[in-house]
């Protein structure tokens, strides 16, 4: 698999800025959550979603034997080391120690990222050391045949 153009990924992600937060939604300008943002960027950069996303809990403290979100991303994206992630990378955050990774963001620069956050909607903010420490997984969007 080849990588999608990172500038195209960042531009697609930024086009969602200001979209209100809505749990389990993925409609630009109408509402989305963090996974819905990633799904929307996928549709813009790669194409149709490869599989339906089942309902999921909002519990950032959820524990379990499987990293379901990381497994899903790994099935269709290019896995990279979190420390190698740069602009255009999809990152998964482990919000609590020993919990599974449940929050999604897209890096927009060496020190910034975009994500959907409850009450704030889709925002871009600094990737502070506190946020960076929570990155558990990183992935790159694949390139589509037509040059995406």
Secondary structure, DSSP 8 states (H G I E B T S, - for coil): --B--HHHHHHHHHTTTT--B-TT-EETTTEE-HHHHHHHHHHHHT-S-SS--------TT---S--HHHHHHHHHSEEE-GGG--TT-EEEE--STTS---EEEEEEETTEEEEEETTTEEEEEE--HHHHHTEEEEEE-B--TT--
